Amino acid sequence: MTEKIHNSKNLRDNRKKLRNSLTPAEAKLWTLLKDSKLENRKFRRQHSVGPYVLDFYCPVEKLCIELDGAEHFTDSGYEYDSARTEYLMALNIKVIRFENKNVFENTEGVLEEIRKNILPEQTTPSLRETPP
C-alpha cells in the first residue's frame, strides 16, 4: 500500500493550529490567493506534504509558496529550509520563497513572481479555429 504524503492525519492538529494563527504576511497573501483569485488557480494554506507543512500549495501546478520571517534567516533555519526544499523538489514540487516584508512592501511583485511560476492554461482550439 502506498503511503499517503499529502495532509497526513498525524499533522492535522498542527495544520489546524497554523491556519488559526496565520502571520500577518500569510493572512494578507491568503486574501489574494483564496477562492482561486490568482489566475483561477486553487491554493491551499497550511497543506502538508510528507513531514512538512507548507504555507501555501497549488496542487494543479505542484507549486509551494513559503513566506519567511526572521527564524528562517538563521543557520538552523537555512538548514531546515534546504532539507525541506530538497524533499519537495524530489516530488517535483517547485518551491518559491518570499520574505514576509515583501508581501507588504511589494505585493504586486510577489503576485507577479507567483504568476511567472504558474503554467498558462491549456486551451483547446474551437472547431472554427481549426483549418479546413
C-alpha positions as CSV (number, residue, x, y, z in Angstrom):
1,M,0.0,0.0,0.0
2,T,1.3,3.5,-0.9
3,E,2.0,5.9,2.0
4,K,-0.2,9.0,2.0
5,I,2.1,12.0,1.9
6,H,-0.5,14.8,1.4
7,N,-2.3,16.1,4.5
8,S,-1.4,13.1,6.7
9,K,-3.5,12.6,9.8
10,N,-0.6,12.9,12.2
11,L,-0.1,16.6,11.1
12,R,-3.8,17.5,11.2
13,D,-3.7,19.3,14.6
14,N,-0.6,21.2,13.6
15,R,-2.1,22.3,10.3
16,K,-5.3,23.5,12.1
17,K,-3.2,25.4,14.7
18,L,-1.2,27.1,11.9
19,R,-4.3,28.0,9.9
20,N,-5.8,29.6,13.0
21,S,-2.7,31.6,13.7
22,L,-1.5,33.0,10.4
23,T,1.2,35.6,10.4
24,P,0.1,39.0,9.1
25,A,2.0,38.3,5.9
26,E,0.3,34.9,5.4
27,A,-3.1,36.5,6.1
28,K,-2.5,39.2,3.5
29,L,-1.3,36.8,0.9
30,W,-4.1,34.4,1.6
31,T,-6.7,37.1,0.9
32,L,-5.1,37.4,-2.6
33,L,-4.9,33.7,-3.3
34,K,-8.1,32.2,-1.8
35,D,-11.1,31.4,-3.8
36,S,-9.0,31.0,-7.0
37,K,-8.4,34.7,-7.2
38,L,-5.0,34.4,-8.8
39,E,-5.0,33.1,-12.4
40,N,-8.0,30.9,-11.5
41,R,-5.7,28.6,-9.5
42,K,-6.8,26.9,-6.3
43,F,-4.4,27.3,-3.5
44,R,-4.5,25.6,-0.1
45,R,-3.0,27.1,3.0
46,Q,-1.1,25.1,5.6
47,H,-1.1,22.0,3.4
48,S,1.2,19.2,4.5
49,V,3.4,17.1,2.2
50,G,5.3,14.4,4.0
51,P,6.7,15.7,7.3
52,Y,6.4,19.4,6.2
53,V,3.5,21.9,6.4
54,L,3.6,24.3,3.5
55,D,2.4,27.9,3.8
56,F,0.6,27.7,0.5
57,Y,0.2,24.9,-2.1
58,C,-1.3,24.8,-5.5
59,P,-1.9,21.1,-6.3
60,V,-2.5,21.6,-10.1
61,E,0.8,23.4,-10.5
62,K,2.7,21.5,-7.9
63,L,3.8,24.9,-6.5
64,C,4.7,25.6,-2.9
65,I,4.8,29.2,-1.7
66,E,6.7,29.9,1.5
67,L,6.8,33.2,3.5
68,D,9.9,33.6,5.5
69,G,10.2,35.5,8.8
70,A,13.3,36.1,10.9
71,E,13.6,32.5,12.1
72,H,14.4,31.4,8.5
73,F,17.5,33.6,8.4
74,T,19.4,31.6,11.0
75,D,21.8,28.7,10.4
76,S,19.2,26.2,11.7
77,G,16.5,27.9,9.6
78,Y,18.6,27.7,6.4
79,E,19.4,24.1,7.1
80,Y,15.8,23.2,7.7
81,D,14.6,25.1,4.6
82,S,17.2,23.4,2.4
83,A,16.2,19.9,3.5
84,R,12.6,20.8,3.0
85,T,13.1,22.2,-0.4
86,E,15.2,19.2,-1.4
87,Y,12.5,16.9,-0.3
88,L,9.8,18.8,-2.1
89,M,11.8,19.1,-5.3
90,A,12.3,15.3,-5.3
91,L,8.5,15.1,-5.5
92,N,8.5,17.6,-8.5
93,I,7.1,20.3,-6.3
94,K,8.5,23.8,-7.1
95,V,9.2,26.0,-4.1
96,I,9.3,29.8,-4.2
97,R,10.1,31.9,-1.2
98,F,9.4,35.5,-0.2
99,E,10.3,37.5,2.9
100,N,7.3,38.5,4.9
101,K,8.1,42.2,4.4
102,N,7.8,41.8,0.6
103,V,4.2,40.8,0.9
104,F,3.5,44.3,2.3
105,E,6.2,46.4,0.6
106,N,6.0,44.8,-2.9
107,T,2.6,42.9,-3.1
108,E,2.3,43.2,-6.9
109,G,5.9,42.0,-7.3
110,V,5.1,38.9,-5.2
111,L,2.0,38.2,-7.2
112,E,3.9,38.6,-10.5
113,E,6.5,36.2,-9.4
114,I,3.8,33.7,-8.5
115,R,2.2,34.2,-11.9
116,K,5.6,33.5,-13.6
117,N,5.6,30.1,-11.9
118,I,2.1,29.2,-13.0
119,L,1.7,27.4,-16.3
120,P,-0.5,29.1,-18.8
121,E,-3.9,27.4,-19.0
122,Q,-4.1,24.9,-21.8
123,T,-6.9,25.7,-24.2
124,T,-8.3,23.6,-27.0
125,P,-8.9,25.4,-30.2
126,S,-12.6,25.5,-31.2
127,L,-13.8,23.9,-34.4
128,R,-14.0,27.3,-36.0
129,E,-10.3,27.9,-35.4
130,T,-9.3,24.6,-37.0
131,P,-8.1,25.0,-40.6
132,P,-10.1,23.1,-43.2
